[in-house]
């Protein structure tokens, strides 16, 4: 069920009042609608699934080599404070008989990023989805992200970055494969 934008608008309006603001002042008149539309977009990943976004975009190609898509921008909302975290994701995989269109990797990243998240779960969701949907013999995913909940509040550490990784199949079982992936993404 998709969210009710009018209901979210009303909730944002009430939130503004609780924060001591006047939602009828000029600068805030359209804020509830803008916030509601933004939140629906930023959480649109809940209404997608892997099969729909991949749309059978696989192409026959015998492969034994690693494919790496790196520096995929990602933006998400932390589920603890609903503040953004942003960074980049690197995805490596080995497929034997079919390869996906390369934009599909970014679509998988976006689908899981556009949910209330923790980075640790996001990393694993991407790796398991790539392994399953790409029928990959091995997958490596690394995310490097800045969290505004650590930068704007709490410990207020401006230069901190969280790095998470998930390796499956050949990337977990074979140190040389894992090393090859890490060397590709460190360049």
N, CA, C and O of each residue as an XYZ file, in Angstrom:
748
protein
N       0.839     -1.186      0.000
C       0.000      0.000      0.000
C       0.884      1.250      0.000
O       1.713      1.427      0.893
N       0.709      2.098     -0.985
C       1.492      3.329     -1.049
C       0.979      4.329     -0.022
O      -0.195      4.298      0.348
N       1.857      5.212      0.438
C       1.470      6.152      1.492
C       0.470      7.204      1.022
O       0.382      7.526     -0.163
N      -0.265      7.717      1.973
C      -1.271      8.749      1.742
C      -0.584     10.113      1.934
O      -0.318     10.524      3.063
N      -0.300     10.804      0.830
C       0.436     12.075      0.891
C      -0.339     13.118      1.698
O       0.266     13.869      2.463
N      -1.641     13.180      1.548
C      -2.440     14.161      2.289
C      -2.318     13.926      3.798
O      -2.228     14.879      4.572
N      -2.315     12.674      4.206
C      -2.189     12.350      5.632
C      -0.796     12.742      6.149
O      -0.662     13.273      7.252
N       0.236     12.474      5.339
C       1.600     12.858      5.735
C       1.705     14.379      5.832
O       2.310     14.899      6.770
N       1.121     15.095      4.870
C       1.102     16.572      4.914
C       0.518     17.058      6.233
O       1.078     17.943      6.879
N      -0.597     16.482      6.625
C      -1.252     16.876      7.869
C      -0.344     16.618      9.070
O      -0.270     17.437      9.986
N       0.340     15.486      9.061
C       1.257     15.158     10.155
C       2.429     16.142     10.205
O       2.844     16.556     11.288
N       2.961     16.514      9.043
C       4.067     17.484      8.995
C       3.593     18.833      9.505
O       4.304     19.507     10.250
N       2.416     19.219      9.112
C       1.838     20.489      9.599
C       1.744     20.470     11.125
O       2.119     21.445     11.776
N       1.253     19.385     11.698
C       1.160     19.251     13.160
C       2.544     19.272     13.802
O       2.728     19.850     14.873
N       3.507     18.644     13.151
C       4.885     18.647     13.662
C       5.431     20.072     13.709
O       6.062     20.461     14.692
N       5.195     20.847     12.664
C       5.657     22.235     12.637
C       5.068     23.028     13.815
O       5.768     23.810     14.457
N       3.786     22.817     14.084
C       3.147     23.495     15.214
C       3.811     23.071     16.523
O       4.102     23.912     17.374
N       4.053     21.764     16.688
C       4.682     21.263     17.920
C       6.102     21.800     18.101
O       6.585     21.927     19.226
N       6.763     22.112     16.995
C       8.115     22.677     17.065
C       8.093     24.179     17.317
O       9.149     24.808     17.390
N       6.893     24.768     17.452
C       6.771     26.192     17.741
C       6.695     27.067     16.507
O       6.841     28.286     16.603
N       6.471     26.473     15.359
C       6.408     27.223     14.103
C       4.962     27.522     13.729
O       4.022     26.918     14.247
N       4.817     28.470     12.818
C       3.513     28.809     12.273
C       3.464     28.271     10.844
O       4.055     28.875      9.949
N       2.772     27.145     10.602
C       2.752     26.581      9.257
C       2.021     27.451      8.236
O       2.022     27.145      7.043
N       1.393     28.543      8.704
C       0.706     29.445      7.779
C       1.571     30.635      7.377
O       1.137     31.476      6.590
N       2.779     30.713      7.906
C       3.637     31.817      7.472
C       4.158     31.525      6.065
O       4.242     30.370      5.649
N       4.503     32.583      5.347
C       4.826     32.478      3.924
C       5.850     31.384      3.601
O       5.640     30.595      2.680
N       6.925     31.332      4.331
C       7.993     30.376      4.024
C       7.630     28.925      4.275
O       8.294     28.021      3.767
N       6.579     28.690      5.058
C       6.206     27.319      5.402
C       4.901     26.854      4.754
O       4.488     25.712      4.959
N       4.253     27.711      3.983
C       2.951     27.368      3.420
C       2.949     26.047      2.643
O       2.029     25.243      2.793
N       3.947     25.826      1.835
C       3.990     24.612      1.007
C       4.916     23.544      1.586
O       5.092     22.482      0.989
N       5.505     23.824      2.744
C       6.453     22.882      3.342
C       5.830     21.519      3.634
O       6.452     20.507      3.309
N       4.643     21.432      4.227
C       4.091     20.097      4.478
C       3.960     19.245      3.212
O       4.244     18.048      3.239
N       3.535     19.851      2.118
C       3.407     19.109      0.860
C       4.784     18.690      0.338
O       4.967     17.553     -0.097
N       5.748     19.611      0.383
C       7.095     19.277     -0.100
C       7.726     18.175      0.733
O       8.347     17.261      0.191
N       7.570     18.259      2.059
C       8.144     17.231      2.934
C       7.467     15.889      2.671
O       8.141     14.862      2.588
N       6.154     15.890      2.541
C       5.425     14.641      2.273
C       5.905     14.008      0.963
O       6.173     12.807      0.916
N       6.012     14.802     -0.086
C       6.473     14.277     -1.376
C       7.908     13.780     -1.288
O       8.247     12.756     -1.881
N       8.759     14.499     -0.549
C      10.147     14.069     -0.376
C      10.231     12.735      0.355
O      10.967     11.836     -0.054
N       9.474     12.615      1.434
C       9.504     11.367      2.205
C       8.999     10.184      1.390
O       9.544      9.084      1.485
N       7.977     10.401      0.602
C       7.473      9.318     -0.243
C       8.545      8.905     -1.249
O       8.756      7.711     -1.464
N       9.223      9.870     -1.868
C      10.302      9.534     -2.803
C      11.452      8.830     -2.085
O      11.953      7.814     -2.566
N      11.871      9.363     -0.937
C      13.023      8.815     -0.222
C      12.766      7.437      0.366
O      13.705      6.746      0.762
N      11.509      7.033      0.426
C      11.184      5.690      0.918
C      10.509      4.841     -0.167
O       9.876      3.831      0.140
N      10.641      5.242     -1.410
C       9.983      4.543     -2.512
C      10.494      3.126     -2.724
O       9.859      2.350     -3.438
N      11.604      2.775     -2.133
C      12.131      1.417     -2.251
C      11.252      0.359     -1.624
O      11.361     -0.819     -1.966
N      10.385      0.757     -0.714
C       9.468     -0.211     -0.106
C       8.483     -0.781     -1.123
O       7.977     -1.887     -0.931
N       8.205     -0.058     -2.187
C       7.197     -0.470     -3.155
C       7.806     -1.056     -4.417
O       7.139     -1.156     -5.446
N       9.066     -1.439     -4.337
C       9.749     -2.060     -5.476
C      10.234     -3.449     -5.078
O      10.396     -3.740     -3.892
N      10.462     -4.291     -6.055
C      11.145     -5.552     -5.789
C      12.169     -5.801     -6.880
O      12.120     -5.208     -7.958
N      13.098     -6.694     -6.571
C      14.224     -6.936     -7.467
C      13.788     -7.362     -8.861
O      14.305     -6.867     -9.862
N      12.851     -8.267     -8.917
C      12.432     -8.786    -10.226
C      11.860     -7.679    -11.113
O      12.120     -7.640    -12.316
N      11.090     -6.792    -10.516
C      10.474     -5.714    -11.301
C      11.531     -4.747    -11.826
O      11.459     -4.323    -12.980
N      12.512     -4.392    -10.993
C      13.501     -3.412    -11.474
C      14.519     -4.028    -12.424
O      15.086     -3.329    -13.263
N      14.754     -5.323    -12.300
C      15.695     -5.973    -13.213
C      15.048     -6.241    -14.566
O      15.730     -6.277    -15.591
N      13.737     -6.428    -14.567
C      12.954     -6.500    -15.798
C      13.580     -7.412    -16.856
O      13.580     -7.085    -18.043
N      14.103     -8.536    -16.426
C      14.684     -9.539    -17.331
C      15.811     -8.967    -18.190
O      16.019     -9.421    -19.316
N      16.528     -7.996    -17.682
C      17.603     -7.353    -18.449
C      18.918     -8.113    -18.264
O      19.900     -7.569    -17.758
N      18.915     -9.366    -18.679
C      20.112    -10.209    -18.614
C      20.469    -10.639    -20.026
O      19.600    -10.908    -20.855
N      21.760    -10.697    -20.277
C      22.242    -10.981    -21.614
C      23.196    -12.172    -21.574
O      24.065    -12.253    -20.706
N      23.027    -13.085    -22.509
C      23.875    -14.276    -22.558
C      25.312    -13.875    -22.817
O      25.618    -13.180    -23.786
N      26.178    -14.321    -21.942
C      27.607    -14.057    -22.091
C      28.350    -15.009    -21.166
O      28.224    -14.918    -19.944
N      29.113    -15.911    -21.738
C      29.913    -16.821    -20.916
C      31.013    -15.998    -20.259
O      31.764    -15.294    -20.933
N      31.096    -16.097    -18.938
C      32.050    -15.269    -18.180
C      32.672    -16.093    -17.066
O      32.008    -16.932    -16.456
N      33.921    -15.856    -16.809
C      34.563    -16.351    -15.594
C      35.237    -15.188    -14.891
O      35.943    -15.381    -13.902
N      35.026    -13.992    -15.391
C      35.712    -12.815    -14.881
C      34.820    -12.027    -13.937
O      33.597    -12.168    -13.931
N      35.465    -11.208    -13.151
C      34.761    -10.351    -12.215
C      34.283     -9.091    -12.916
O      34.979     -8.523    -13.758
N      33.090     -8.671    -12.553
C      32.536     -7.414    -13.025
C      32.395     -6.524    -11.794
O      31.880     -6.969    -10.768
N      32.839     -5.290    -11.881
C      32.758     -4.364    -10.747
C      32.114     -3.062    -11.213
O      32.535     -2.457    -12.198
N      31.093     -2.654    -10.489
C      30.509     -1.331    -10.688
C      30.827     -0.575     -9.412
O      30.377     -0.947     -8.328
N      31.605      0.490     -9.547
C      32.032      1.179     -8.330
C      31.576      2.631     -8.327
O      31.179      3.190     -9.349
N      31.649      3.211     -7.146
C      31.281      4.617     -6.936
C      29.828      4.912     -7.297
O      29.533      5.960     -7.872
N      28.925      4.002     -6.967
C      27.496      4.234     -7.152
C      27.046      5.130     -6.001
O      27.140      4.739     -4.838
N      26.556      6.334     -6.320
C      26.108      7.230     -5.258
C      24.900      6.618     -4.575
O      24.045      6.008     -5.216
N      24.846      6.791     -3.259
C      23.646      6.350     -2.557
C      23.258      7.375     -1.518
O      24.101      8.034     -0.910
N      21.953      7.489     -1.335
C      21.370      8.391     -0.351
C      20.282      7.596      0.356
O      19.441      6.963     -0.283
N      20.313      7.638      1.677
C      19.317      6.905      2.438
C      18.976      7.698      3.692
O      19.578      8.734      3.975
N      18.004      7.193      4.433
C      17.619      7.792      5.707
C      17.877      6.784      6.813
O      17.443      5.635      6.735
N      18.586      7.223      7.842
C      18.838      6.330      8.966
C      17.527      6.093      9.707
O      16.754      7.021      9.948
N      17.297      4.851     10.058
C      16.024      4.506     10.693
C      15.943      4.958     12.140
O      14.861      4.948     12.727
N      17.067      5.355     12.729
C      17.053      5.768     14.129
C      16.658      7.229     14.308
O      15.977      7.575     15.274
N      17.088      8.100     13.369
C      16.829      9.538     13.503
C      16.127     10.125     12.282
O      15.739     11.293     12.282
N      15.966      9.311     11.247
C      15.406      9.758      9.965
C      16.208     10.921      9.385
O      15.660     11.804      8.725
N      17.502     10.903      9.643
C      18.409     11.859      9.022
C      19.145     11.142      7.890
O      19.311      9.923      7.937
N      19.581     11.876      6.890
C      20.234     11.238      5.744
C      21.597     10.649      6.086
O      22.312     11.134      6.963
N      21.923      9.597      5.366
C      23.318      9.192      5.216
C      23.546      9.028      3.721
O      22.646      8.662      2.966
N      24.782      9.312      3.322
C      25.088      9.329      1.896
C      26.511      8.865      1.688
O      27.361      9.002      2.568
N      26.756      8.321      0.527
C      28.106      7.850      0.229
C      28.136      7.161     -1.109
O      27.448      7.542     -2.057
N      28.966      6.121     -1.155
C      29.120      5.397     -2.404
C      29.172      3.901     -2.121
O      29.607      3.444     -1.065
N      28.712      3.182     -3.106
C      28.629      1.732     -3.005
C      29.427      1.126     -4.151
O      29.394      1.618     -5.279
N      30.142      0.054     -3.844
C      30.898     -0.687     -4.851
C      30.341     -2.108     -4.864
O      30.178     -2.725     -3.811
N      30.053     -2.621     -6.048
C      29.485     -3.961     -6.170
C      30.307     -4.747     -7.186
O      30.497     -4.309     -8.320
N      30.786     -5.903     -6.767
C      31.481     -6.816     -7.664
C      30.749     -8.144     -7.698
O      30.168     -8.560     -6.696
N      30.773     -8.813     -8.843
C      30.090    -10.095     -8.945
C      30.708    -10.913    -10.069
O      31.330    -10.377    -10.986
N      30.520    -12.224     -9.973
C      30.976    -13.156    -11.003
C      29.763    -13.983    -11.424
O      29.189    -14.723    -10.625
N      29.390    -13.841    -12.687
C      28.281    -14.600    -13.264
C      28.846    -15.508    -14.349
O      29.791    -15.129    -15.040
N      28.286    -16.687    -14.504
C      28.837    -17.630    -15.482
C      28.209    -17.537    -16.867
O      28.919    -17.622    -17.869
N      26.899    -17.367    -16.943
C      26.259    -17.495    -18.247
C      25.496    -16.274    -18.717
O      25.312    -16.083    -19.919
N      25.049    -15.446    -17.789
C      24.291    -14.255    -18.168
C      24.776    -13.090    -17.329
O      25.107    -13.255    -16.155
N      24.816    -11.915    -17.933
C      25.202    -10.708    -17.204
C      24.059     -9.694    -17.288
O      23.370     -9.604    -18.305
N      23.869     -8.943    -16.222
C      22.811     -7.928    -16.251
C      23.298     -6.666    -16.940
O      24.500     -6.422    -17.042
N      22.344     -5.863    -17.415
C      22.700     -4.528    -17.867
C      23.313     -3.791    -16.675
O      22.798     -3.911    -15.563
N      24.386     -3.040    -16.867
C      25.119     -2.469    -15.730
C      24.302     -1.455    -14.935
O      24.578     -1.240    -13.755
N      23.304     -0.828    -15.556
C      22.475      0.110    -14.790
C      21.628     -0.614    -13.750
O      21.162     -0.002    -12.790
N      21.431     -1.909    -13.939
C      20.594     -2.670    -13.013
C      21.237     -2.776    -11.640
O      20.537     -2.876    -10.633
N      22.556     -2.754    -11.591
C      23.249     -2.791    -10.294
C      22.899     -1.535     -9.506
O      22.578     -1.612     -8.320
N      22.961     -0.382    -10.160
C      22.618      0.877     -9.495
C      21.155      0.892     -9.067
O      20.825      1.456     -8.024
N      20.285      0.288     -9.846
C      18.863      0.237     -9.482
C      18.630     -0.604     -8.227
O      17.777     -0.273     -7.404
N      19.387     -1.687     -8.085
C      19.287     -2.500     -6.863
C      19.745     -1.681     -5.661
O      19.107     -1.704     -4.609
N      20.853     -0.957     -5.820
C      21.361     -0.101     -4.733
C      20.301      0.935     -4.365
O      20.010      1.127     -3.185
N      19.728      1.596     -5.352
C      18.694      2.612     -5.080
C      17.476      2.020     -4.395
O      16.933      2.618     -3.466
N      17.044      0.849     -4.846
C      15.843      0.246     -4.275
C      15.993      0.049     -2.766
O      15.095      0.395     -1.998
N      17.125     -0.504     -2.348
C      17.312     -0.749     -0.913
C      17.684      0.522     -0.152
O      17.392      0.635      1.038
N      18.325      1.479     -0.824
C      18.689      2.743     -0.168
C      17.467      3.587      0.132
O      17.443      4.322      1.119
N      16.466      3.487     -0.703
C      15.263      4.317     -0.540
C      14.271      3.650      0.413
O      13.117      3.381      0.079
N      14.783      3.401      1.607
C      14.008      2.846      2.717
C      14.634      3.402      3.985
O      15.761      3.897      3.947
N      13.938      3.332      5.091
C      14.591      3.643      6.362
C      15.574      2.509      6.600
O      15.199      1.338      6.549
N      16.833      2.855      6.861
C      17.878      1.847      6.832
C      18.889      2.014      7.947
O      18.975      3.057      8.596
N      19.646      0.956      8.145
C      20.962      1.039      8.758
C      21.924      0.547      7.684
O      21.591     -0.338      6.897
N      23.092      1.116      7.660
C      24.036      0.803      6.586
C      24.421     -0.667      6.580
O      24.618     -1.251      5.515
N      24.528     -1.259      7.739
C      24.937     -2.658      7.823
C      23.929     -3.556      7.101
O      24.322     -4.436      6.334
N      22.643     -3.340      7.339
C      21.609     -4.141      6.676
C      21.566     -3.834      5.182
O      21.431     -4.741      4.361
N      21.680     -2.560      4.834
C      21.672     -2.155      3.432
C      22.741     -2.908      2.643
O      22.472     -3.401      1.547
N      23.933     -2.996      3.187
C      25.042     -3.686      2.523
C      24.689     -5.141      2.259
O      24.912     -5.654      1.162
N      24.144     -5.795      3.259
C      23.778     -7.207      3.094
C      22.591     -7.394      2.149
O      22.578     -8.337      1.359
N      21.609     -6.521      2.221
C      20.466     -6.648      1.311
C      20.921     -6.574     -0.142
O      20.457     -7.343     -0.984
N      21.832     -5.646     -0.432
C      22.338     -5.515     -1.803
C      23.080     -6.785     -2.209
O      22.848     -7.309     -3.299
N      23.965     -7.286     -1.355
C      24.761     -8.459     -1.736
C      23.894     -9.694     -1.935
O      24.098    -10.442     -2.891
N      22.926     -9.919     -1.046
C      22.062    -11.092     -1.201
C      21.168    -10.973     -2.432
O      20.921    -11.970     -3.110
N      20.683     -9.779     -2.728
C      19.850     -9.587     -3.918
C      20.661     -9.819     -5.195
O      20.177    -10.460     -6.127
N      21.886     -9.302     -5.241
C      22.730     -9.500     -6.422
C      23.034    -10.984     -6.596
O      22.964    -11.506     -7.709
N      23.370    -11.664     -5.505
C      23.676    -13.094     -5.611
C      22.463    -13.871     -6.139
O      22.590    -14.696     -7.044
N      21.308    -13.600     -5.571
C      20.097    -14.338     -5.946
C      19.635    -13.991     -7.357
O      19.442    -14.885     -8.181
N      19.457    -12.717     -7.638
C      18.863    -12.308     -8.908
C      19.822    -12.427    -10.095
O      19.384    -12.652    -11.223
N      21.129    -12.277     -9.847
C      22.100    -12.383    -10.931
C      22.602    -13.823    -11.063
O      23.358    -14.140    -11.982
N      22.179    -14.690    -10.142
C      22.677    -16.069    -10.092
C      24.208    -16.060    -10.074
O      24.863    -16.798    -10.809
N      24.748    -15.209     -9.218
C      26.191    -14.983     -9.169
C      26.891    -16.039     -8.332
O      26.382    -16.473     -7.298
N      28.064    -16.445     -8.795
C      28.896    -17.380     -8.033
C      29.573    -16.682     -6.868
O      29.983    -17.325     -5.901
N      29.688    -15.386     -6.961
C      30.306    -14.614     -5.894
C      29.898    -13.165     -5.986
O      29.645    -12.638     -7.069
N      29.838    -12.527     -4.828
C      29.438    -11.123     -4.755
C      30.258    -10.445     -3.672
O      30.518    -11.018     -2.614
N      30.660     -9.216     -3.958
C      31.268     -8.359     -2.947
C      30.596     -6.998     -3.001
O      30.415     -6.429     -4.077
N      30.230     -6.481     -1.840
C      29.621     -5.157     -1.751
C      30.324     -4.391     -0.645
O      30.513     -4.909      0.455
N      30.708     -3.161     -0.936
C      31.271     -2.280      0.084
C      30.572     -0.937     -0.016
O      30.384     -0.392     -1.103
N      30.192     -0.412      1.148
C      29.592      0.919      1.208
C      30.426      1.776      2.139
O      30.806      1.349      3.229
N      30.708      2.999      1.690
C      31.384      4.011      2.487
C      30.424      5.189      2.579
O      30.047      5.767      1.560
N      30.023      5.551      3.814
C      28.990      6.583      3.918
C      29.203      7.513      5.103
O      29.753      7.129      6.135
N      28.751      8.744      4.920
C      28.717      9.764      5.967
C      27.299      9.801      6.523
O      26.328      9.777      5.767
N      27.187      9.860      7.831
C      25.884      9.837      8.493
C      25.632     11.175      9.180
O      26.358     11.554     10.099
N      24.606     11.885      8.734
C      24.303     13.185      9.329
C      23.890     13.064     10.789
O      24.007     14.034     11.538
N      23.408     11.895     11.212
C      23.066     11.730     12.627
C      24.330     11.766     13.494
O      24.250     12.060     14.686
N      25.485     11.471     12.911
C      26.756     11.598     13.637
C      27.389     12.962     13.428
O      28.219     13.388     14.232
N      27.010     13.651     12.365
C      27.645     14.916     12.024
C      26.894     16.117     12.603
O      27.518     17.071     13.067
N      25.570     16.075     12.577
C      24.761     17.232     12.977
C      24.331     17.195     14.436
O      23.984     18.231     15.003
N      24.350     16.033     15.042
C      23.870     15.868     16.408
C      24.779     14.825     17.088
O      25.781     14.404     16.511
N      24.435     14.428     18.271
C      25.208     13.370     18.935
C      26.671     13.739     19.073
O      26.999     14.781     19.640
N      27.549     12.898     18.564
C      28.989     13.116     18.732
C      29.546     14.219     17.839
O      30.658     14.687     18.082
N      28.824     14.644     16.830
C      29.196     15.743     15.933
C      30.611     15.573     15.355
O      31.457     16.457     15.489
N      30.841     14.462     14.733
C      32.124     14.164     14.089
C      31.980     14.350     12.588
O      31.410     13.499     11.904
N      32.497     15.460     12.074
C      32.280     15.876     10.686
C      32.974     15.004      9.650
O      32.491     14.885      8.524
N      34.083     14.400     10.004
C      34.851     13.652      9.013
C      34.738     12.150      9.173
O      35.485     11.400      8.544
N      33.818     11.703     10.000
C      33.670     10.267     10.208
C      32.983      9.619      9.010
O      32.173     10.239      8.321
N      33.326      8.373      8.786
C      32.738      7.615      7.694
C      32.574      6.182      8.179
O      33.466      5.627      8.820
N      31.433      5.591      7.869
C      31.200      4.190      8.200
C      31.454      3.364      6.947
O      30.945      3.685      5.873
N      32.237      2.306      7.083
C      32.541      1.412      5.972
C      32.002      0.032      6.331
O      32.319     -0.516      7.387
N      31.186     -0.520      5.442
C      30.636     -1.860      5.658
C      30.872     -2.693      4.406
O      30.940     -2.166      3.296
N      30.996     -3.996      4.603
C      31.178     -4.884      3.453
C      30.436     -6.186      3.681
O      30.181     -6.603      4.810
N      30.102     -6.802      2.576
C      29.475     -8.117      2.588
C      30.062     -8.892      1.425
O      30.053     -8.417      0.289
N      30.570    -10.080      1.701
C      31.126    -10.938      0.652
C      30.445    -12.294      0.715
O      30.277    -12.869      1.791
N      30.060    -12.791     -0.435
C      29.341    -14.062     -0.531
C      29.980    -14.941     -1.592
O      30.634    -14.444     -2.509
N      29.792    -16.238     -1.466
C      30.269    -17.189     -2.474
C      31.774    -17.112     -2.653
O      32.522    -17.133     -1.676
N      32.223    -17.020     -3.909
C      33.654    -16.998     -4.211
C      34.382    -15.846     -3.528
O      35.565    -15.971     -3.210
N      33.704    -14.736     -3.297
C      34.342    -13.584     -2.653
C      34.639    -13.894     -1.180
O      35.595    -13.364     -0.613
N      33.833    -14.737     -0.575
C      34.072    -15.132      0.811
C      35.060    -16.288      0.893
O      35.930    -16.316      1.764
N      34.915    -17.245     -0.027
C      35.681    -18.485      0.063
C      37.082    -18.404     -0.520
O      37.931    -19.235     -0.199
N      37.339    -17.416     -1.371
C      38.607    -17.352     -2.077
C      39.282    -15.997     -1.801
O      38.802    -14.950     -2.237
N      40.388    -16.041     -1.079
C      41.089    -14.804     -0.702
C      41.566    -14.028     -1.926
O      41.553    -12.797     -1.914
N      41.985    -14.723     -2.982
C      42.457    -14.029     -4.189
C      41.318    -13.267     -4.858
O      41.520    -12.155     -5.346
N      40.132    -13.850     -4.887
C      38.967    -13.177     -5.476
C      38.606    -11.943     -4.661
O      38.347    -10.872     -5.210
N      38.591    -12.111     -3.351
C      38.296    -10.979     -2.462
C      39.342     -9.875     -2.647
O      38.993     -8.696     -2.711
N      40.600    -10.245     -2.732
C      41.683     -9.267     -2.921
C      41.531     -8.537     -4.267
O      41.747     -7.328     -4.347
N      41.162     -9.272     -5.313
C      40.962     -8.640     -6.625
C      39.861     -7.582     -6.533
O      40.018     -6.475     -7.049
N      38.748     -7.920     -5.879
C      37.650     -6.966     -5.694
C      38.139     -5.730     -4.953
O      37.888     -4.604     -5.382
N      38.830     -5.939     -3.851
C      39.309     -4.794     -3.053
C      40.303     -3.945     -3.839
O      40.323     -2.723     -3.689
N      41.130     -4.578     -4.676
C      42.080     -3.786     -5.468
C      41.352     -2.940     -6.526
O      41.772     -1.821     -6.820
N      40.276     -3.467     -7.089
C      39.500     -2.702     -8.077
C      38.863     -1.471     -7.442
O      38.865     -0.395     -8.040
N      38.328     -1.618     -6.256
C      37.582     -0.494     -5.677
C      38.478      0.509     -4.958
O      38.026      1.599     -4.607
N      39.740      0.154     -4.735
C      40.636      1.094     -4.044
C      41.363      2.022     -5.008
O      42.100      2.904     -4.569
N      41.175      1.844     -6.289
C      41.866      2.689     -7.286
C      41.183      4.021     -7.437
O      41.625      4.855     -8.227
